[in-house]
């Protein structure tokens, strides 16, 4: 189980890092809006939250791929 968890978390960590780098290269964290309201967080909080959200999405994708790979047998 631990090895499979690392197969899911490590690649998704890398993808999360790349995604946050690309996203915040194009978008200024001080100009973000959430539900029509400006986000009044520090840039570090925005970067951190963005990283964990991108990491979670990539981990969900990797977990689904792993699940589907094991169910086809």
PDB file of N, H, CA, C and O in Angstrom:
ATOM      1  N   UNK A   1       0.830  -1.199   0.000  1.00  0.00           N
ATOM      2  CA  UNK A   1       0.000   0.000   0.000  1.00  0.00           C
ATOM      3  C   UNK A   1       0.868   1.255   0.000  1.00  0.00           C
ATOM      4  O   UNK A   1       0.555   2.218  -0.699  1.00  0.00           O
ATOM      5  N   UNK A   2       1.958   1.259   0.776  1.00  0.00           N
ATOM      6  H   UNK A   2       2.213   0.477   1.344  1.00  0.00           H
ATOM      7  CA  UNK A   2       2.821   2.421   0.848  1.00  0.00           C
ATOM      8  C   UNK A   2       3.477   2.745  -0.481  1.00  0.00           C
ATOM      9  O   UNK A   2       3.621   3.910  -0.851  1.00  0.00           O
ATOM     10  N   UNK A   3       3.875   1.692  -1.201  1.00  0.00           N
ATOM     11  H   UNK A   3       3.758   0.745  -0.901  1.00  0.00           H
ATOM     12  CA  UNK A   3       4.513   1.890  -2.503  1.00  0.00           C
ATOM     13  C   UNK A   3       3.508   2.473  -3.500  1.00  0.00           C
ATOM     14  O   UNK A   3       3.840   3.377  -4.267  1.00  0.00           O
ATOM     15  N   UNK A   4       2.299   1.959  -3.484  1.00  0.00           N
ATOM     16  H   UNK A   4       2.029   1.225  -2.860  1.00  0.00           H
ATOM     17  CA  UNK A   4       1.260   2.469  -4.389  1.00  0.00           C
ATOM     18  C   UNK A   4       0.919   3.921  -4.052  1.00  0.00           C
ATOM     19  O   UNK A   4       0.674   4.729  -4.948  1.00  0.00           O
ATOM     20  N   UNK A   5       0.905   4.248  -2.763  1.00  0.00           N
ATOM     21  H   UNK A   5       1.104   3.592  -2.035  1.00  0.00           H
ATOM     22  CA  UNK A   5       0.627   5.623  -2.353  1.00  0.00           C
ATOM     23  C   UNK A   5       1.704   6.570  -2.878  1.00  0.00           C
ATOM     24  O   UNK A   5       1.399   7.685  -3.302  1.00  0.00           O
ATOM     25  N   UNK A   6       2.947   6.133  -2.849  1.00  0.00           N
ATOM     26  H   UNK A   6       3.194   5.228  -2.504  1.00  0.00           H
ATOM     27  CA  UNK A   6       4.031   6.962  -3.382  1.00  0.00           C
ATOM     28  C   UNK A   6       3.929   7.097  -4.902  1.00  0.00           C
ATOM     29  O   UNK A   6       4.280   8.141  -5.453  1.00  0.00           O
ATOM     30  N   UNK A   7       3.450   6.051  -5.586  1.00  0.00           N
ATOM     31  H   UNK A   7       3.165   5.204  -5.138  1.00  0.00           H
ATOM     32  CA  UNK A   7       3.235   6.152  -7.034  1.00  0.00           C
ATOM     33  C   UNK A   7       2.174   7.197  -7.356  1.00  0.00           C
ATOM     34  O   UNK A   7       2.180   7.777  -8.442  1.00  0.00           O
ATOM     35  N   UNK A   8       1.278   7.434  -6.428  1.00  0.00           N
ATOM     36  H   UNK A   8       1.274   6.963  -5.546  1.00  0.00           H
ATOM     37  CA  UNK A   8       0.220   8.433  -6.628  1.00  0.00           C
ATOM     38  C   UNK A   8       0.711   9.826  -6.206  1.00  0.00           C
ATOM     39  O   UNK A   8       0.541  10.794  -6.948  1.00  0.00           O
ATOM     40  N   UNK A   9       1.314   9.925  -5.024  1.00  0.00           N
ATOM     41  H   UNK A   9       1.451   9.138  -4.422  1.00  0.00           H
ATOM     42  CA  UNK A   9       1.632  11.238  -4.464  1.00  0.00           C
ATOM     43  C   UNK A   9       2.850  11.912  -5.077  1.00  0.00           C
ATOM     44  O   UNK A   9       2.855  13.130  -5.251  1.00  0.00           O
ATOM     45  N   UNK A  10       3.890  11.137  -5.410  1.00  0.00           N
ATOM     46  H   UNK A  10       3.887  10.147  -5.269  1.00  0.00           H
ATOM     47  CA  UNK A  10       5.107  11.775  -5.927  1.00  0.00           C
ATOM     48  C   UNK A  10       4.885  12.422  -7.299  1.00  0.00           C
ATOM     49  O   UNK A  10       5.224  13.594  -7.463  1.00  0.00           O
ATOM     50  N   UNK A  11       4.335  11.715  -8.288  1.00  0.00           N
ATOM     51  H   UNK A  11       4.060  10.763  -8.155  1.00  0.00           H
ATOM     52  CA  UNK A  11       4.101  12.389  -9.579  1.00  0.00           C
ATOM     53  C   UNK A  11       3.113  13.550  -9.462  1.00  0.00           C
ATOM     54  O   UNK A  11       3.269  14.568 -10.137  1.00  0.00           O
ATOM     55  N   UNK A  12       2.100  13.403  -8.610  1.00  0.00           N
ATOM     56  H   UNK A  12       1.974  12.577  -8.061  1.00  0.00           H
ATOM     57  CA  UNK A  12       1.135  14.495  -8.462  1.00  0.00           C
ATOM     58  C   UNK A  12       1.773  15.695  -7.765  1.00  0.00           C
ATOM     59  O   UNK A  12       1.377  16.831  -8.028  1.00  0.00           O
ATOM     60  N   UNK A  13       2.753  15.473  -6.883  1.00  0.00           N
ATOM     61  H   UNK A  13       3.075  14.550  -6.670  1.00  0.00           H
ATOM     62  CA  UNK A  13       3.500  16.565  -6.273  1.00  0.00           C
ATOM     63  C   UNK A  13       4.264  17.345  -7.340  1.00  0.00           C
ATOM     64  O   UNK A  13       4.258  18.576  -7.343  1.00  0.00           O
ATOM     65  N   UNK A  14       4.915  16.625  -8.238  1.00  0.00           N
ATOM     66  H   UNK A  14       4.920  15.625  -8.235  1.00  0.00           H
ATOM     67  CA  UNK A  14       5.654  17.282  -9.318  1.00  0.00           C
ATOM     68  C   UNK A  14       4.713  18.061 -10.232  1.00  0.00           C
ATOM     69  O   UNK A  14       5.006  19.196 -10.608  1.00  0.00           O
ATOM     70  N   UNK A  15       3.598  17.458 -10.584  1.00  0.00           N
ATOM     71  H   UNK A  15       3.361  16.535 -10.279  1.00  0.00           H
ATOM     72  CA  UNK A  15       2.619  18.133 -11.448  1.00  0.00           C
ATOM     73  C   UNK A  15       2.038  19.350 -10.733  1.00  0.00           C
ATOM     74  O   UNK A  15       1.842  20.392 -11.359  1.00  0.00           O
ATOM     75  N   UNK A  16       1.763  19.239  -9.444  1.00  0.00           N
ATOM     76  H   UNK A  16       1.923  18.392  -8.936  1.00  0.00           H
ATOM     77  CA  UNK A  16       1.268  20.383  -8.681  1.00  0.00           C
ATOM     78  C   UNK A  16       2.249  21.538  -8.686  1.00  0.00           C
ATOM     79  O   UNK A  16       1.850  22.694  -8.827  1.00  0.00           O
ATOM     80  N   UNK A  17       3.537  21.234  -8.533  1.00  0.00           N
ATOM     81  H   UNK A  17       3.861  20.295  -8.419  1.00  0.00           H
ATOM     82  CA  UNK A  17       4.560  22.279  -8.576  1.00  0.00           C
ATOM     83  C   UNK A  17       4.655  22.953  -9.930  1.00  0.00           C
ATOM     84  O   UNK A  17       4.768  24.175 -10.020  1.00  0.00           O
ATOM     85  N   UNK A  18       4.608  22.156 -10.973  1.00  0.00           N
ATOM     86  H   UNK A  18       4.516  21.163 -10.899  1.00  0.00           H
ATOM     87  CA  UNK A  18       4.653  22.717 -12.327  1.00  0.00           C
ATOM     88  C   UNK A  18       3.400  23.545 -12.608  1.00  0.00           C
ATOM     89  O   UNK A  18       3.480  24.636 -13.173  1.00  0.00           O
ATOM     90  N   UNK A  19       2.246  23.018 -12.210  1.00  0.00           N
ATOM     91  H   UNK A  19       2.181  22.132 -11.751  1.00  0.00           H
ATOM     92  CA  UNK A  19       0.980  23.721 -12.465  1.00  0.00           C
ATOM     93  C   UNK A  19       0.930  25.062 -11.744  1.00  0.00           C
ATOM     94  O   UNK A  19       0.492  26.057 -12.321  1.00  0.00           O
ATOM     95  N   UNK A  20       1.375  25.099 -10.485  1.00  0.00           N
ATOM     96  H   UNK A  20       1.731  24.290 -10.017  1.00  0.00           H
ATOM     97  CA  UNK A  20       1.342  26.364  -9.756  1.00  0.00           C
ATOM     98  C   UNK A  20       2.333  27.350 -10.361  1.00  0.00           C
ATOM     99  O   UNK A  20       2.070  28.552 -10.391  1.00  0.00           O
ATOM    100  N   UNK A  21       3.467  26.855 -10.843  1.00  0.00           N
ATOM    101  H   UNK A  21       3.681  25.878 -10.819  1.00  0.00           H
ATOM    102  CA  UNK A  21       4.431  27.737 -11.503  1.00  0.00           C
ATOM    103  C   UNK A  21       3.871  28.352 -12.771  1.00  0.00           C
ATOM    104  O   UNK A  21       4.021  29.551 -13.006  1.00  0.00           O
ATOM    105  N   UNK A  22       3.228  27.534 -13.586  1.00  0.00           N
ATOM    106  H   UNK A  22       3.106  26.560 -13.395  1.00  0.00           H
ATOM    107  CA  UNK A  22       2.641  28.035 -14.833  1.00  0.00           C
ATOM    108  C   UNK A  22       1.464  28.971 -14.533  1.00  0.00           C
ATOM    109  O   UNK A  22       1.352  30.044 -15.125  1.00  0.00           O
ATOM    110  N   UNK A  23       0.598  28.560 -13.620  1.00  0.00           N
ATOM    111  H   UNK A  23       0.689  27.688 -13.140  1.00  0.00           H
ATOM    112  CA  UNK A  23      -0.593  29.354 -13.309  1.00  0.00           C
ATOM    113  C   UNK A  23      -0.227  30.736 -12.791  1.00  0.00           C
ATOM    114  O   UNK A  23      -0.765  31.740 -13.258  1.00  0.00           O
ATOM    115  N   UNK A  24       0.696  30.790 -11.816  1.00  0.00           N
ATOM    116  H   UNK A  24       1.133  29.974 -11.437  1.00  0.00           H
ATOM    117  CA  UNK A  24       1.026  32.081 -11.222  1.00  0.00           C
ATOM    118  C   UNK A  24       2.048  32.864 -12.034  1.00  0.00           C
ATOM    119  O   UNK A  24       2.345  34.012 -11.702  1.00  0.00           O
ATOM    120  N   UNK A  25       2.584  32.278 -13.076  1.00  0.00           N
ATOM    121  H   UNK A  25       2.342  31.346 -13.346  1.00  0.00           H
ATOM    122  CA  UNK A  25       3.348  33.063 -14.037  1.00  0.00           C
ATOM    123  C   UNK A  25       2.392  33.913 -14.876  1.00  0.00           C
ATOM    124  O   UNK A  25       2.724  35.027 -15.283  1.00  0.00           O
ATOM    125  N   UNK A  26       1.211  33.372 -15.125  1.00  0.00           N
ATOM    126  H   UNK A  26       0.941  32.467 -14.795  1.00  0.00           H
ATOM    127  CA  UNK A  26       0.219  34.061 -15.951  1.00  0.00           C
ATOM    128  C   UNK A  26      -0.753  34.922 -15.151  1.00  0.00           C
ATOM    129  O   UNK A  26      -1.311  35.878 -15.692  1.00  0.00           O
ATOM    130  N   UNK A  27      -0.970  34.603 -13.869  1.00  0.00           N
ATOM    131  H   UNK A  27      -0.517  33.827 -13.430  1.00  0.00           H
ATOM    132  CA  UNK A  27      -1.984  35.270 -13.066  1.00  0.00           C
ATOM    133  C   UNK A  27      -1.340  35.850 -11.809  1.00  0.00           C
ATOM    134  O   UNK A  27      -0.609  35.153 -11.106  1.00  0.00           O
ATOM    135  N   UNK A  28      -1.608  37.107 -11.531  1.00  0.00           N
ATOM    136  H   UNK A  28      -2.203  37.673 -12.102  1.00  0.00           H
ATOM    137  CA  UNK A  28      -1.111  37.762 -10.323  1.00  0.00           C
ATOM    138  C   UNK A  28      -1.996  37.368  -9.142  1.00  0.00           C
ATOM    139  O   UNK A  28      -3.215  37.523  -9.218  1.00  0.00           O
ATOM    140  N   UNK A  29      -1.412  36.860  -8.045  1.00  0.00           N
ATOM    141  H   UNK A  29      -0.422  36.735  -7.982  1.00  0.00           H
ATOM    142  CA  UNK A  29      -2.246  36.427  -6.916  1.00  0.00           C
ATOM    143  C   UNK A  29      -3.052  37.561  -6.273  1.00  0.00           C
ATOM    144  O   UNK A  29      -4.061  37.297  -5.620  1.00  0.00           O
ATOM    145  N   UNK A  30      -2.632  38.800  -6.442  1.00  0.00           N
ATOM    146  H   UNK A  30      -1.811  39.015  -6.972  1.00  0.00           H
ATOM    147  CA  UNK A  30      -3.378  39.924  -5.876  1.00  0.00           C
ATOM    148  C   UNK A  30      -4.602  40.291  -6.717  1.00  0.00           C
ATOM    149  O   UNK A  30      -5.420  41.104  -6.286  1.00  0.00           O
ATOM    150  N   UNK A  31      -4.739  39.707  -7.904  1.00  0.00           N
ATOM    151  H   UNK A  31      -4.074  39.046  -8.254  1.00  0.00           H
ATOM    152  CA  UNK A  31      -5.872  39.992  -8.779  1.00  0.00           C
ATOM    153  C   UNK A  31      -6.869  38.837  -8.855  1.00  0.00           C
ATOM    154  O   UNK A  31      -7.724  38.815  -9.740  1.00  0.00           O
ATOM    155  N   UNK A  32      -6.766  37.886  -7.942  1.00  0.00           N
ATOM    156  H   UNK A  32      -6.071  37.904  -7.223  1.00  0.00           H
ATOM    157  CA  UNK A  32      -7.674  36.742  -7.948  1.00  0.00           C
ATOM    158  C   UNK A  32      -9.016  37.100  -7.318  1.00  0.00           C
ATOM    159  O   UNK A  32      -9.087  37.897  -6.382  1.00  0.00           O
ATOM    160  N   UNK A  33     -10.063  36.505  -7.842  1.00  0.00           N
ATOM    161  H   UNK A  33     -10.006  35.858  -8.603  1.00  0.00           H
ATOM    162  CA  UNK A  33     -11.411  36.659  -7.307  1.00  0.00           C
ATOM    163  C   UNK A  33     -11.970  35.292  -6.983  1.00  0.00           C
ATOM    164  O   UNK A  33     -11.762  34.338  -7.731  1.00  0.00           O
ATOM    165  N   UNK A  34     -12.682  35.191  -5.866  1.00  0.00           N
ATOM    166  H   UNK A  34     -12.851  35.966  -5.258  1.00  0.00           H
ATOM    167  CA  UNK A  34     -13.330  33.951  -5.453  1.00  0.00           C
ATOM    168  C   UNK A  34     -14.799  34.257  -5.211  1.00  0.00           C
ATOM    169  O   UNK A  34     -15.143  35.021  -4.309  1.00  0.00           O
ATOM    170  N   UNK A  35     -15.646  33.667  -6.005  1.00  0.00           N
ATOM    171  H   UNK A  35     -15.366  33.047  -6.738  1.00  0.00           H
ATOM    172  CA  UNK A  35     -17.095  33.885  -5.931  1.00  0.00           C
ATOM    173  C   UNK A  35     -17.453  35.360  -6.069  1.00  0.00           C
ATOM    174  O   UNK A  35     -18.339  35.864  -5.378  1.00  0.00           O
ATOM    175  N   UNK A  36     -16.753  36.043  -6.970  1.00  0.00           N
ATOM    176  H   UNK A  36     -16.034  35.634  -7.531  1.00  0.00           H
ATOM    177  CA  UNK A  36     -17.038  37.440  -7.256  1.00  0.00           C
ATOM    178  C   UNK A  36     -16.402  38.440  -6.301  1.00  0.00           C
ATOM    179  O   UNK A  36     -16.541  39.648  -6.493  1.00  0.00           O
ATOM    180  N   UNK A  37     -15.717  37.966  -5.291  1.00  0.00           N
ATOM    181  H   UNK A  37     -15.604  36.985  -5.135  1.00  0.00           H
ATOM    182  CA  UNK A  37     -15.074  38.839  -4.313  1.00  0.00           C
ATOM    183  C   UNK A  37     -13.557  38.732  -4.439  1.00  0.00           C
ATOM    184  O   UNK A  37     -13.038  37.639  -4.662  1.00  0.00           O
ATOM    185  N   UNK A  38     -12.838  39.847  -4.301  1.00  0.00           N
ATOM    186  H   UNK A  38     -13.260  40.735  -4.120  1.00  0.00           H
ATOM    187  CA  UNK A  38     -11.372  39.759  -4.373  1.00  0.00           C
ATOM    188  C   UNK A  38     -10.816  38.963  -3.190  1.00  0.00           C
ATOM    189  O   UNK A  38     -11.338  39.032  -2.077  1.00  0.00           O
ATOM    190  N   UNK A  39      -9.766  38.221  -3.447  1.00  0.00           N
ATOM    191  H   UNK A  39      -9.342  38.165  -4.351  1.00  0.00           H
ATOM    192  CA  UNK A  39      -9.108  37.437  -2.403  1.00  0.00           C
ATOM    193  C   UNK A  39      -8.117  38.355  -1.686  1.00  0.00           C
ATOM    194  O   UNK A  39      -7.216  38.913  -2.313  1.00  0.00           O
ATOM    195  N   UNK A  40      -8.285  38.505  -0.387  1.00  0.00           N
ATOM    196  H   UNK A  40      -9.017  38.052   0.122  1.00  0.00           H
ATOM    197  CA  UNK A  40      -7.425  39.402   0.407  1.00  0.00           C
ATOM    198  C   UNK A  40      -6.433  38.608   1.250  1.00  0.00           C
ATOM    199  O   UNK A  40      -6.258  38.884   2.436  1.00  0.00           O
ATOM    200  N   UNK A  41      -5.794  37.633   0.641  1.00  0.00           N
ATOM    201  H   UNK A  41      -5.937  37.409  -0.323  1.00  0.00           H
ATOM    202  CA  UNK A  41      -4.788  36.828   1.329  1.00  0.00           C
ATOM    203  C   UNK A  41      -3.413  37.318   0.929  1.00  0.00           C
ATOM    204  O   UNK A  41      -3.251  38.009  -0.077  1.00  0.00           O
ATOM    205  N   UNK A  42      -2.431  36.954   1.722  1.00  0.00           N
ATOM    206  H   UNK A  42      -2.563  36.393   2.539  1.00  0.00           H
ATOM    207  CA  UNK A  42      -1.048  37.276   1.362  1.00  0.00           C
ATOM    208  C   UNK A  42      -0.655  36.439   0.144  1.00  0.00           C
ATOM    209  O   UNK A  42      -1.227  35.372  -0.080  1.00  0.00           O
ATOM    210  N   UNK A  43       0.311  36.908  -0.640  1.00  0.00           N
ATOM    211  H   UNK A  43       0.776  37.774  -0.458  1.00  0.00           H
ATOM    212  CA  UNK A  43       0.746  36.109  -1.798  1.00  0.00           C
ATOM    213  C   UNK A  43       1.218  34.715  -1.403  1.00  0.00           C
ATOM    214  O   UNK A  43       0.980  33.756  -2.137  1.00  0.00           O
ATOM    215  N   UNK A  44       1.883  34.588  -0.255  1.00  0.00           N
ATOM    216  H   UNK A  44       2.076  35.368   0.341  1.00  0.00           H
ATOM    217  CA  UNK A  44       2.338  33.263   0.186  1.00  0.00           C
ATOM    218  C   UNK A  44       1.163  32.332   0.453  1.00  0.00           C
ATOM    219  O   UNK A  44       1.218  31.154   0.100  1.00  0.00           O
ATOM    220  N   UNK A  45       0.109  32.839   1.065  1.00  0.00           N
ATOM    221  H   UNK A  45       0.064  33.796   1.351  1.00  0.00           H
ATOM    222  CA  UNK A  45      -1.085  32.029   1.325  1.00  0.00           C
ATOM    223  C   UNK A  45      -1.754  31.614   0.026  1.00  0.00           C
ATOM    224  O   UNK A  45      -2.226  30.484  -0.092  1.00  0.00           O
ATOM    225  N   UNK A  46      -1.802  32.510  -0.949  1.00  0.00           N
ATOM    226  H   UNK A  46      -1.419  33.429  -0.853  1.00  0.00           H
ATOM    227  CA  UNK A  46      -2.407  32.187  -2.244  1.00  0.00           C
ATOM    228  C   UNK A  46      -1.578  31.131  -2.966  1.00  0.00           C
ATOM    229  O   UNK A  46      -2.131  30.179  -3.516  1.00  0.00           O
ATOM    230  N   UNK A  47      -0.256  31.293  -2.967  1.00  0.00           N
ATOM    231  H   UNK A  47       0.193  32.066  -2.520  1.00  0.00           H
ATOM    232  CA  UNK A  47       0.615  30.309  -3.615  1.00  0.00           C
ATOM    233  C   UNK A  47       0.491  28.946  -2.948  1.00  0.00           C
ATOM    234  O   UNK A  47       0.411  27.924  -3.631  1.00  0.00           O
ATOM    235  N   UNK A  48       0.475  28.925  -1.632  1.00  0.00           N
ATOM    236  H   UNK A  48       0.540  29.755  -1.077  1.00  0.00           H
ATOM    237  CA  UNK A  48       0.386  27.658  -0.897  1.00  0.00           C
ATOM    238  C   UNK A  48      -0.946  26.961  -1.145  1.00  0.00           C
ATOM    239  O   UNK A  48      -0.991  25.761  -1.413  1.00  0.00           O
ATOM    240  N   UNK A  49      -2.023  27.722  -1.054  1.00  0.00           N
ATOM    241  H   UNK A  49      -1.986  28.698  -0.836  1.00  0.00           H
ATOM    242  CA  UNK A  49      -3.343  27.147  -1.304  1.00  0.00           C
ATOM    243  C   UNK A  49      -3.453  26.646  -2.730  1.00  0.00           C
ATOM    244  O   UNK A  49      -3.986  25.563  -2.972  1.00  0.00           O
ATOM    245  N   UNK A  50      -2.954  27.429  -3.676  1.00  0.00           N
ATOM    246  H   UNK A  50      -2.521  28.309  -3.480  1.00  0.00           H
ATOM    247  CA  UNK A  50      -2.969  26.997  -5.077  1.00  0.00           C
ATOM    248  C   UNK A  50      -2.184  25.724  -5.277  1.00  0.00           C
ATOM    249  O   UNK A  50      -2.630  24.828  -5.995  1.00  0.00           O
ATOM    250  N   UNK A  51      -1.002  25.623  -4.647  1.00  0.00           N
ATOM    251  H   UNK A  51      -0.640  26.351  -4.064  1.00  0.00           H
ATOM    252  CA  UNK A  51      -0.203  24.411  -4.786  1.00  0.00           C
ATOM    253  C   UNK A  51      -0.956  23.196  -4.258  1.00  0.00           C
ATOM    254  O   UNK A  51      -1.007  22.161  -4.922  1.00  0.00           O
ATOM    255  N   UNK A  52      -1.545  23.315  -3.059  1.00  0.00           N
ATOM    256  H   UNK A  52      -1.503  24.156  -2.519  1.00  0.00           H
ATOM    257  CA  UNK A  52      -2.238  22.163  -2.495  1.00  0.00           C
ATOM    258  C   UNK A  52      -3.483  21.792  -3.298  1.00  0.00           C
ATOM    259  O   UNK A  52      -3.828  20.613  -3.382  1.00  0.00           O
ATOM    260  N   UNK A  53      -4.157  22.772  -3.886  1.00  0.00           N
ATOM    261  H   UNK A  53      -3.876  23.729  -3.817  1.00  0.00           H
ATOM    262  CA  UNK A  53      -5.305  22.449  -4.739  1.00  0.00           C
ATOM    263  C   UNK A  53      -4.869  21.748  -6.018  1.00  0.00           C
ATOM    264  O   UNK A  53      -5.482  20.762  -6.425  1.00  0.00           O
ATOM    265  N   UNK A  54      -3.804  22.255  -6.658  1.00  0.00           N
ATOM    266  H   UNK A  54      -3.306  23.056  -6.327  1.00  0.00           H
ATOM    267  CA  UNK A  54      -3.293  21.581  -7.857  1.00  0.00           C
ATOM    268  C   UNK A  54      -2.791  20.187  -7.518  1.00  0.00           C
ATOM    269  O   UNK A  54      -3.002  19.248  -8.286  1.00  0.00           O
ATOM    270  N   UNK A  55      -2.128  20.043  -6.374  1.00  0.00           N
ATOM    271  H   UNK A  55      -1.956  20.805  -5.751  1.00  0.00           H
ATOM    272  CA  UNK A  55      -1.627  18.736  -5.955  1.00  0.00           C
ATOM    273  C   UNK A  55      -2.788  17.772  -5.724  1.00  0.00           C
ATOM    274  O   UNK A  55      -2.707  16.610  -6.120  1.00  0.00           O
ATOM    275  N   UNK A  56      -3.865  18.233  -5.091  1.00  0.00           N
ATOM    276  H   UNK A  56      -3.932  19.177  -4.769  1.00  0.00           H
ATOM    277  CA  UNK A  56      -5.024  17.386  -4.824  1.00  0.00           C
ATOM    278  C   UNK A  56      -5.690  16.928  -6.119  1.00  0.00           C
ATOM    279  O   UNK A  56      -6.089  15.769  -6.235  1.00  0.00           O
ATOM    280  N   UNK A  57      -5.810  17.824  -7.081  1.00  0.00           N
ATOM    281  H   UNK A  57      -5.485  18.765  -6.986  1.00  0.00           H
ATOM    282  CA  UNK A  57      -6.420  17.445  -8.366  1.00  0.00           C
ATOM    283  C   UNK A  57      -5.548  16.415  -9.088  1.00  0.00           C
ATOM    284  O   UNK A  57      -6.055  15.435  -9.634  1.00  0.00           O
ATOM    285  N   UNK A  58      -4.241  16.645  -9.086  1.00  0.00           N
ATOM    286  H   UNK A  58      -3.829  17.440  -8.643  1.00  0.00           H
ATOM    287  CA  UNK A  58      -3.335  15.698  -9.741  1.00  0.00           C
ATOM    288  C   UNK A  58      -3.316  14.362  -9.001  1.00  0.00           C
ATOM    289  O   UNK A  58      -3.229  13.313  -9.638  1.00  0.00           O
ATOM    290  N   UNK A  59      -3.396  14.379  -7.667  1.00  0.00           N
ATOM    291  H   UNK A  59      -3.466  15.231  -7.149  1.00  0.00           H
ATOM    292  CA  UNK A  59      -3.425  13.139  -6.889  1.00  0.00           C
ATOM    293  C   UNK A  59      -4.720  12.368  -7.162  1.00  0.00           C
ATOM    294  O   UNK A  59      -4.701  11.141  -7.258  1.00  0.00           O
ATOM    295  N   UNK A  60      -5.826  13.074  -7.285  1.00  0.00           N
ATOM    296  H   UNK A  60      -5.841  14.071  -7.207  1.00  0.00           H
ATOM    297  CA  UNK A  60      -7.095  12.413  -7.602  1.00  0.00           C
ATOM    298  C   UNK A  60      -7.015  11.751  -8.969  1.00  0.00           C
ATOM    299  O   UNK A  60      -7.509  10.639  -9.155  1.00  0.00           O
ATOM    300  N   UNK A  61      -6.400  12.424  -9.916  1.00  0.00           N
ATOM    301  H   UNK A  61      -5.999  13.328  -9.765  1.00  0.00           H
ATOM    302  CA  UNK A  61      -6.234  11.850 -11.249  1.00  0.00           C
ATOM    303  C   UNK A  61      -5.347  10.611 -11.201  1.00  0.00           C
ATOM    304  O   UNK A  61      -5.671   9.597 -11.819  1.00  0.00           O
ATOM    305  N   UNK A  62      -4.250  10.680 -10.485  1.00  0.00           N
ATOM    306  H   UNK A  62      -3.987  11.504  -9.983  1.00  0.00           H
ATOM    307  CA  UNK A  62      -3.352   9.528 -10.366  1.00  0.00           C
ATOM    308  C   UNK A  62      -4.026   8.374  -9.627  1.00  0.00           C
ATOM    309  O   UNK A  62      -3.857   7.215 -10.005  1.00  0.00           O
ATOM    310  N   UNK A  63      -4.778   8.680  -8.589  1.00  0.00           N
ATOM    311  H   UNK A  63      -4.915   9.622  -8.282  1.00  0.00           H
ATOM    312  CA  UNK A  63      -5.476   7.641  -7.835  1.00  0.00           C
ATOM    313  C   UNK A  63      -6.530   6.954  -8.701  1.00  0.00           C
ATOM    314  O   UNK A  63      -6.682   5.734  -8.638  1.00  0.00           O
ATOM    315  N   UNK A  64      -7.251   7.717  -9.499  1.00  0.00           N
ATOM    316  H   UNK A  64      -7.128   8.708  -9.550  1.00  0.00           H
ATOM    317  CA  UNK A  64      -8.241   7.125 -10.392  1.00  0.00           C
ATOM    318  C   UNK A  64      -7.568   6.229 -11.426  1.00  0.00           C
ATOM    319  O   UNK A  64      -8.059   5.140 -11.725  1.00  0.00           O
ATOM    320  N   UNK A  65      -6.446   6.687 -11.968  1.00  0.00           N
ATOM    321  H   UNK A  65      -6.047   7.571 -11.725  1.00  0.00           H
ATOM    322  CA  UNK A  65      -5.705   5.870 -12.925  1.00  0.00           C
ATOM    323  C   UNK A  65      -5.236   4.576 -12.271  1.00  0.00           C
ATOM    324  O   UNK A  65      -5.345   3.508 -12.873  1.00  0.00           O
ATOM    325  N   UNK A  66      -4.720   4.655 -11.055  1.00  0.00           N
ATOM    326  H   UNK A  66      -4.631   5.523 -10.566  1.00  0.00           H
ATOM    327  CA  UNK A  66      -4.260   3.470 -10.342  1.00  0.00           C
ATOM    328  C   UNK A  66      -5.421   2.519 -10.060  1.00  0.00           C
ATOM    329  O   UNK A  66      -5.288   1.305 -10.216  1.00  0.00           O
ATOM    330  N   UNK A  67      -6.541   3.067  -9.651  1.00  0.00           N
ATOM    331  H   UNK A  67      -6.649   4.053  -9.524  1.00  0.00           H
ATOM    332  CA  UNK A  67      -7.726   2.248  -9.392  1.00  0.00           C
ATOM    333  C   UNK A  67      -8.195   1.534 -10.656  1.00  0.00           C
ATOM    334  O   UNK A  67      -8.471   0.334 -10.629  1.00  0.00           O
ATOM    335  N   UNK A  68      -8.282   2.261 -11.745  1.00  0.00           N
ATOM    336  H   UNK A  68      -8.058   3.235 -11.767  1.00  0.00           H
ATOM    337  CA  UNK A  68      -8.746   1.658 -12.992  1.00  0.00           C
ATOM    338  C   UNK A  68      -7.758   0.617 -13.513  1.00  0.00           C
ATOM    339  O   UNK A  68      -8.164  -0.376 -14.117  1.00  0.00           O
ATOM    340  N   UNK A  69      -6.479   0.835 -13.285  1.00  0.00           N
ATOM    341  H   UNK A  69      -6.149   1.642 -12.794  1.00  0.00           H
ATOM    342  CA  UNK A  69      -5.480  -0.142 -13.717  1.00  0.00           C
ATOM    343  C   UNK A  69      -5.641  -1.454 -12.966  1.00  0.00           C
ATOM    344  O   UNK A  69      -5.460  -2.521 -13.552  1.00  0.00           O
ATOM    345  N   UNK A  70      -5.974  -1.400 -11.696  1.00  0.00           N
ATOM    346  H   UNK A  70      -6.121  -0.533 -11.219  1.00  0.00           H
ATOM    347  CA  UNK A  70      -6.117  -2.617 -10.887  1.00  0.00           C
ATOM    348  C   UNK A  70      -7.471  -3.289 -11.086  1.00  0.00           C
ATOM    349  O   UNK A  70      -7.592  -4.484 -10.816  1.00  0.00           O
ATOM    350  N   UNK A  71      -8.475  -2.583 -11.538  1.00  0.00           N
ATOM    351  H   UNK A  71      -8.376  -1.612 -11.757  1.00  0.00           H
ATOM    352  CA  UNK A  71      -9.790  -3.194 -11.715  1.00  0.00           C
ATOM    353  C   UNK A  71      -9.971  -3.865 -13.060  1.00  0.00           C
ATOM    354  O   UNK A  71     -10.940  -4.600 -13.250  1.00  0.00           O
ATOM    355  N   UNK A  72      -9.065  -3.636 -13.999  1.00  0.00           N
ATOM    356  H   UNK A  72      -8.278  -3.039 -13.844  1.00  0.00           H
ATOM    357  CA  UNK A  72      -9.252  -4.236 -15.334  1.00  0.00           C
ATOM    358  C   UNK A  72      -8.804  -5.671 -15.400  1.00  0.00           C
ATOM    359  O   UNK A  72      -9.059  -6.333 -16.406  1.00  0.00           O
ATOM    360  N   UNK A  73      -8.145  -6.190 -14.376  1.00  0.00           N
ATOM    361  H   UNK A  73      -7.938  -5.652 -13.559  1.00  0.00           H
ATOM    362  CA  UNK A  73      -7.635  -7.575 -14.392  1.00  0.00           C
ATOM    363  C   UNK A  73      -8.704  -8.583 -14.231  1.00  0.00           C
ATOM    364  O   UNK A  73      -8.426  -9.782 -14.225  1.00  0.00           O
TER     365      UNK A  73
END
